[in-house]
């Protein structure tokens, strides 16, 4: 090896010094020049997507925050007191209730079918989280309703049986909307909340008597309505009747209730389920040909929710269980194919230019999660869809606990504009029960089927 010395090459010091200066300058130059991004220099698959809805961030604690927000809002705006309409004085002796007595006004009606869903949602939230305030929300109001009915019956209604009272729809139901959802929640409240059944039983029996013997039916026995056209089936009516019927079966042990529920489910499904699309039409009219296929999201929600209710309540050995489970899988598959990238579903499920709707999305989140938790649907296939749906729904619960983006009450239409332009409103009561149900079941699912992030995507492995 040849060594060059300063004596042999007097300029070597200057060269070395210059080289050192150049070497020191390189890092500074590298810091100010952006690195070239390409497939060689950058792991592109790890780049963070610009998700519209939170992705892979679902935690039990965050779910509970949303549930609490909804609870505190509803507890504040749904008082359970009877007052005098003029003096505003609170009536505590319900036997003194009369035509001038009203419920203390709030934001929502305590006797509506939507509030039957809310009562059930509160019960599920209490059972899932262990927080008794949710359960007490329902038991307090259900007991209040039954006590007010008993008070009116003990005195005022004996002399004025047709008088308008705040419990008119409870005493004398005129539609499935009046009866089924509330009755189911009352039976569940007695079972889950420890309420006295003797106090509730007359109200429950009255509701079930209406469903089983008084509601209009087609010649083959299918529960039906005569609006908006004669002999019309409403998909919504699956939920407005069958959960109460099967819960009555659980309460009494009488097989006739389970058999009636399965019979009705079959009669509706053979007319209204489209097996090619895996979706239900909203309405069916006996003398209409063809039957317009408008696949309204919330009505499909009531249909899949009814299947969950049936499977929850039917005895394990009932011959109708297998049929309902098979239909659940077909319907869930049809719905899953139409979930939007935001996690929501559209107002009309197969028309992606219709708006994204909250209440239906919450129902699907609940049903998917419930079915996963019960082993009725595959966790790997449906768990991520349920989580994404919940994350979407949670963005619609505002700081005050109100649920945004819910379609208002909706009749039946036979043209697309009717569904496309239905208003949304924070006071649409249909959104609150589904959000509570969804939060409760997602809370359970996160414990029973924890998700992982695998190669950037949400995966449920068991």
C-alpha positions in Angstrom: 0.0 0.0 0.0 1.4 3.5 -0.9 1.0 6.2 1.6 1.1 9.8 0.3 2.7 12.3 2.7 2.5 16.0 2.9 6.1 16.3 1.9 5.6 14.3 -1.2 2.3 16.2 -2.1 2.2 19.6 -0.5 -1.4 20.2 -1.6 -2.8 17.2 0.1 -3.9 19.1 3.2 -6.0 21.5 1.2 -7.6 18.7 -0.7 -8.4 16.8 2.5 -9.8 19.9 4.1 -12.0 20.6 1.0 -13.2 17.0 1.0 -14.1 17.3 4.7 -16.1 20.4 3.9 -17.9 18.7 1.1 -18.6 15.7 3.3 -20.1 17.8 6.1 -22.3 19.6 3.6 -24.0 16.5 2.3 -26.4 15.8 5.2 -27.6 19.4 5.2 -28.4 19.1 1.5 -30.2 15.8 2.0 -32.5 17.3 4.7 -33.8 20.0 2.4 -34.5 17.8 -0.6 -37.6 15.6 -0.3 -37.0 11.9 -0.7 -38.4 10.5 -3.9 -41.6 8.5 -3.2 -42.0 5.4 -5.2 -42.6 1.7 -4.8 -39.0 1.1 -3.9 -38.5 3.8 -1.3 -41.9 3.8 0.4 -44.2 1.1 1.8 -47.2 2.5 0.0 -49.6 0.0 1.5 -49.0 1.5 4.9 -50.0 5.0 3.8 -53.0 6.2 5.9 -56.2 6.4 3.9 -58.4 9.5 4.1 -61.4 7.7 5.7 -64.7 9.7 6.0 -65.8 7.5 8.9 -63.4 6.6 11.8 -61.9 3.2 10.9 -60.3 0.7 13.2 -60.8 2.9 16.2 -63.8 1.2 17.9 -63.4 0.9 21.7 -65.8 -0.1 24.4 -65.2 3.1 26.4 -66.0 5.2 23.3 -69.2 3.3 22.7 -70.2 3.9 26.3 -69.7 7.6 25.9 -72.1 7.7 23.0 -74.7 5.6 24.9 -74.4 7.9 27.9 -74.9 11.0 25.7 -78.1 9.6 24.3 -79.3 8.5 27.7 -78.8 11.9 29.3 -80.6 13.6 26.5 -83.6 11.3 26.6 -83.8 11.1 30.4 -84.1 14.9 30.4 -86.7 15.3 27.6 -89.0 12.4 28.4 -90.5 13.1 31.8 -92.9 10.5 33.3 -95.4 12.6 35.2 -99.1 13.2 34.9 -100.1 16.8 35.3 -103.2 19.0 35.2 -103.3 20.7 31.8 -104.3 24.0 33.2 -102.6 24.3 36.6 -99.6 22.2 35.6 -99.8 20.6 39.0 -98.4 17.0 39.3 -101.0 14.3 39.8 -99.7 11.5 42.1 -103.0 9.8 42.8 -103.8 8.4 39.3 -107.3 7.4 40.4 -108.1 11.1 40.2 -107.0 11.4 36.6 -109.6 12.9 34.3 -110.1 14.5 30.9 -108.0 17.4 31.9 -105.0 15.3 32.8 -102.0 15.0 30.4 -98.5 13.7 30.4 -96.0 16.4 31.2 -94.8 17.5 27.8 -91.4 16.3 26.5 -89.7 15.8 23.1 -91.1 12.3 22.5 -94.3 10.3 23.1 -94.0 7.6 25.8 -96.6 5.4 24.2 -95.4 5.3 20.6 -94.0 2.2 18.8 -90.7 4.1 18.4 -90.5 4.4 22.1 -91.1 0.7 22.5 -87.8 0.2 20.6 -86.2 2.8 22.8 -87.4 1.0 26.0 -85.9 -2.3 24.6 -82.7 -0.4 23.6 -82.3 0.9 27.1 -82.8 -2.5 28.6 -80.1 -4.0 26.3 -77.7 -1.1 27.1 -78.1 -1.8 30.8 -77.6 -5.6 30.3 -74.5 -5.1 28.1 -72.7 -2.4 30.2 -73.9 -3.3 33.7 -75.0 0.4 34.1 -78.4 0.3 35.9 -79.4 3.8 34.8 -80.4 2.5 31.4 -82.6 -0.3 32.8 -84.2 2.1 35.2 -85.0 4.5 32.4 -87.3 1.8 31.0 -88.7 0.3 34.2 -89.6 3.7 35.6 -91.6 4.7 32.5 -93.2 1.3 31.9 -94.4 1.1 35.5 -95.7 4.7 35.2 -97.7 3.8 32.1 -99.3 0.7 33.7 -100.0 2.7 36.9 -101.7 5.5 35.0 -103.8 3.0 33.0 -104.9 1.3 36.3 -105.8 4.7 37.7 -107.9 5.7 34.8 -109.7 2.3 34.7 -110.4 2.5 38.5 -112.5 5.6 38.1 -112.7 8.0 35.2 -113.0 5.4 32.4 -115.9 3.6 34.2 -118.1 6.6 33.4 -116.4 7.9 30.3 -115.0 4.8 28.5 -114.5 6.7 25.2 -112.9 9.8 26.6 -109.6 11.0 25.2 -106.8 10.3 27.7 -103.0 10.2 27.4 -103.2 6.4 27.6 -105.9 6.1 24.9 -103.7 4.0 22.6 -102.8 1.7 25.5 -106.4 1.1 26.7 -107.9 0.9 23.2 -105.3 0.1 20.5 -106.4 0.9 16.9 -103.3 -0.3 14.9 -100.4 -2.6 15.2 -98.3 0.5 15.8 -100.1 1.0 19.0 -99.6 -2.5 20.3 -96.7 -4.6 19.3 -93.5 -2.7 20.0 -94.7 -1.4 23.4 -96.0 -4.8 24.4 -92.7 -6.6 23.6 -90.8 -4.0 25.6 -93.1 -4.4 28.6 -92.6 -8.1 28.7 -88.9 -7.7 28.4 -88.9 -5.0 31.2 -90.7 -7.4 33.5 -88.2 -10.2 32.7 -85.0 -8.1 32.6 -85.9 -5.2 35.0 -87.6 -7.1 37.7 -91.0 -5.3 37.4 -94.0 -6.8 39.0 -95.8 -8.8 36.3 -99.3 -8.6 38.0 -99.3 -4.8 37.5 -98.2 -5.1 33.8 -100.1 -8.2 32.8 -103.5 -6.5 32.1 -101.9 -4.0 29.8 -99.9 -6.7 28.0 -102.9 -9.0 27.7 -104.9 -6.1 26.1 -102.2 -5.4 23.6 -101.9 -9.1 22.6 -105.6 -9.5 22.4 -105.6 -6.7 19.8 -102.9 -8.3 17.7 -104.3 -11.8 17.8 -108.0 -11.1 17.4 -108.7 -7.5 16.3 -106.2 -6.4 13.7 -107.5 -6.6 10.1 -106.3 -9.6 8.1 -106.4 -11.0 4.6 -108.4 -14.1 3.9 -105.4 -16.3 4.6 -104.9 -14.7 8.0 -102.1 -12.3 7.1 -102.0 -9.2 9.3 -102.8 -6.3 6.9 -104.1 -2.8 6.6 -106.5 -1.0 4.4 -104.2 2.0 3.7 -102.9 3.4 1.6 -104.8 0.9 -0.6 -107.2 -1.9 0.4 -105.6 -5.1 1.5 -102.1 -3.8 1.9 -99.1 -5.5 3.6 -96.6 -3.2 5.3 -93.2 -4.7 5.9 -93.0 -2.6 9.0 -95.8 -4.7 10.5 -93.5 -7.6 11.0 -91.9 -5.7 13.8 -95.1 -4.1 15.0 -96.5 -7.5 15.8 -94.2 -10.5 15.9 -91.8 -9.6 18.7 -94.7 -9.1 21.0 -96.3 -12.4 19.9 -93.1 -14.5 20.5 -92.4 -12.7 23.8 -95.9 -13.7 24.9 -94.9 -17.2 24.1 -91.9 -16.9 26.4 -94.1 -15.3 29.1 -96.9 -17.9 29.0 -95.1 -21.0 27.5 -98.0 -21.3 25.1 -96.9 -22.8 21.8 -99.7 -21.1 19.9 -97.8 -17.8 20.0 -94.7 -19.2 18.5 -96.7 -20.9 15.8 -98.6 -17.7 14.9 -95.3 -15.8 14.7 -93.8 -18.3 12.3 -97.1 -18.4 10.2 -97.1 -14.6 9.9 -93.4 -14.5 9.0 -93.9 -17.0 6.2 -97.0 -15.2 4.8 -95.2 -11.9 4.7 -91.9 -13.3 3.3 -93.4 -15.2 0.4 -95.0 -12.0 -0.9 -92.4 -9.4 -0.1 -88.9 -11.0 -0.1 -86.9 -10.7 -3.3 -84.5 -13.7 -3.3 -82.4 -12.4 -6.2 -81.7 -9.1 -4.4 -81.8 -10.4 -0.9 -84.1 -7.5 0.0 -87.7 -6.9 0.9 -90.1 -4.5 -0.8 -91.7 -2.0 1.5 -95.3 -2.6 0.6 -97.5 -5.2 -1.1 -101.0 -4.5 -2.4 -103.3 -7.4 -3.1 -104.8 -6.0 -6.3 -101.7 -4.3 -7.7 -99.9 -5.8 -10.6 -96.9 -5.6 -10.8 -95.9 -4.9 -7.2 -93.4 -1.9 -7.3 -90.1 -2.9 -5.6 -89.0 0.0 -3.4 -86.5 -1.4 -0.9 -86.8 1.2 1.8 -84.0 0.9 4.3 -85.8 1.3 7.6 -88.5 -1.2 6.6 -85.8 -3.7 5.8 -84.5 -2.9 9.2 -87.7 -3.8 10.9 -87.7 -7.1 8.9 -84.2 -8.2 9.9 -84.8 -7.0 13.5 -87.9 -9.2 13.6 -85.8 -12.2 12.6 -83.4 -11.4 15.4 -86.4 -11.1 17.8 -87.8 -14.5 16.6 -84.5 -16.3 17.0 -84.0 -14.8 20.5 -87.4 -16.0 21.7 -88.3 -19.2 19.8 -87.6 -22.5 21.6 -84.5 -24.3 20.4 -86.5 -27.2 19.1 -89.2 -25.2 17.3 -89.5 -26.3 13.7 -89.6 -22.7 12.5 -86.2 -21.7 13.8 -84.2 -23.2 10.9 -86.3 -21.4 8.3 -85.9 -18.0 10.1 -82.1 -18.6 10.4 -81.8 -19.4 6.7 -83.7 -16.2 5.8 -81.6 -14.2 8.2 -78.5 -15.3 6.3 -80.0 -14.4 2.9 -81.2 -11.0 4.1 -77.9 -10.2 5.8 -76.0 -11.1 2.7 -78.2 -8.8 0.6 -77.8 -6.0 3.0 -74.0 -6.4 3.4 -73.5 -6.0 -0.4 -75.1 -2.6 -0.3 -73.3 -1.0 2.6 -71.8 2.3 1.6 -68.1 3.0 2.0 -69.0 5.5 4.7 -70.5 2.6 6.7 -74.1 3.9 6.2 -76.8 2.4 4.1 -78.9 4.5 1.6 -82.5 5.5 2.1 -83.4 3.2 -0.8 -81.0 0.3 -0.4 -80.3 -0.3 -4.1 -80.3 3.4 -5.2 -77.0 4.9 -4.3 -78.0 8.4 -5.2 -80.6 8.4 -2.4 -79.4 9.8 0.9 -77.5 8.0 3.7 -79.8 7.2 6.6 -79.0 6.8 10.3 -81.8 4.7 11.8 -81.6 1.9 9.3 -77.8 1.8 9.6 -78.1 1.5 13.4 -80.6 -1.3 13.1 -78.3 -3.2 10.7 -75.3 -2.6 13.1 -77.3 -4.1 15.9 -78.6 -7.1 13.9 -75.2 -8.0 12.5 -73.5 -7.7 15.8 -76.3 -9.6 17.7 -76.2 -12.4 15.1 -72.4 -12.6 15.3 -72.5 -12.7 19.1 -75.2 -15.4 19.0 -73.3 -17.4 16.4 -76.0 -17.0 13.7 -73.7 -15.1 11.3 -70.0 -15.6 10.7 -68.0 -13.2 12.8 -65.2 -12.8 10.2 -67.7 -11.9 7.5 -70.0 -9.6 9.3 -68.1 -8.3 12.3 -66.2 -5.6 10.4 -69.4 -4.4 8.7 -71.1 -4.1 12.1 -68.1 -2.1 13.5 -68.0 0.2 10.5 -71.8 0.8 10.7 -71.5 1.7 14.4 -68.6 4.0 13.7 -70.8 5.7 11.1 -73.8 6.0 13.4 -71.7 7.4 16.3 -70.8 10.4 14.1 -74.5 11.2 14.0 -74.9 11.5 17.8 -74.3 15.2 18.4 -72.9 16.8 21.6 -76.4 17.1 23.0 -77.2 13.4 22.5 -79.6 13.9 19.6 -79.5 11.5 16.7 -79.1 13.2 13.4 -79.9 12.0 9.9 -83.0 9.9 10.7 -85.8 9.8 8.2 -89.1 10.9 9.7 -92.2 8.7 9.9 -92.9 7.3 6.4 -96.0 5.9 4.8 -96.0 3.8 1.7 -95.2 5.2 -1.8 -95.1 3.8 -5.3 -92.7 6.3 -6.9 -89.0 7.0 -6.1 -89.5 10.7 -5.3 -91.6 9.8 -2.3 -88.6 8.1 -0.6 -85.8 10.3 -2.0 -87.3 13.5 -0.5 -88.5 12.3 2.9 -87.2 14.8 5.5 -84.7 14.0 8.2 -85.1 15.4 11.7 -83.4 15.2 15.1 -86.8 14.7 16.6 -87.6 11.6 14.4 -88.1 9.2 17.3 -87.2 6.2 15.1 -83.4 6.8 15.5 -83.0 6.6 19.2 -83.9 3.0 20.0 -81.8 1.6 17.2 -78.8 3.6 18.3 -79.1 2.3 21.8 -79.5 -1.3 20.5 -76.5 -0.9 18.2 -74.3 0.5 20.9 -75.2 -2.2 23.4 -74.5 -5.0 21.0 -71.3 -3.5 19.6 -70.2 -3.1 23.2 -70.8 -6.9 23.7 -69.1 -7.8 20.4 -65.9 -5.9 21.2 -65.6 -8.0 24.3 -66.6 -11.3 22.8 -65.0 -10.8 19.3 -62.2 -8.3 19.6 -60.9 -7.0 16.3 -57.4 -6.6 15.1 -55.8 -4.5 12.4 -54.2 -6.9 9.9 -52.4 -5.3 6.9 -54.3 -2.0 7.6 -57.8 -3.6 7.6 -60.2 -4.5 10.4 -60.3 -8.2 11.0 -62.5 -10.3 13.4 -60.8 -13.6 13.8 -63.3 -15.5 15.9 
